[in-house]
Amino acid sequence: MDNQKKQKHISRCRFSFPHYENGKIEHQCLFEGYEDDEIHTCTEEECEQCKKYDSRYIEYPLTIKGIENRPIEKCGFGHTVGCLVAVRPCGEEYGEKTYLGIYLGELPIQILSSYNPDTGILTNSTMQNPGIFVPELRKIVYGCGSWWREIKSVDELEAITNEDIENTWYVQLLQNM
């Protein structure tokens, strides 16, 4: 049996919030609002019979009347796709090194789905994050896992040492040619 189905209504209802008082957990029903005089402490039995019950989870089976796929939004936060960036990935395996990277734009990192029970529409969209291709690592590093900034002028290259630049495989390749 599905774990959500094993939970009682009082634990799954979007209007029910646990409240610890007098050494025990009581559930407060906030269907009517958040005003102190409208908060109702309900029992499991009341919640099981409540006609206002609405699960905080998507529960199956569902009747899907349509699927809407939202396009990936292009924002970029003022950065130009293809610009050079200095990026310092957060992982210990990178040894606190700053790399030269190429900004790829906002890339999808997760698919989000939501269901509107009133319309029967399932909507898919994406969570996006800045993607930076780091040639030396031969991988994409995401903004959420790094410190990074756009390099707008030659003066800003000073933050990336000559040793860092000369040790990249593509610079070595060009020097050998």
Disulfide bonds with the S-S distance in Angstrom:
none
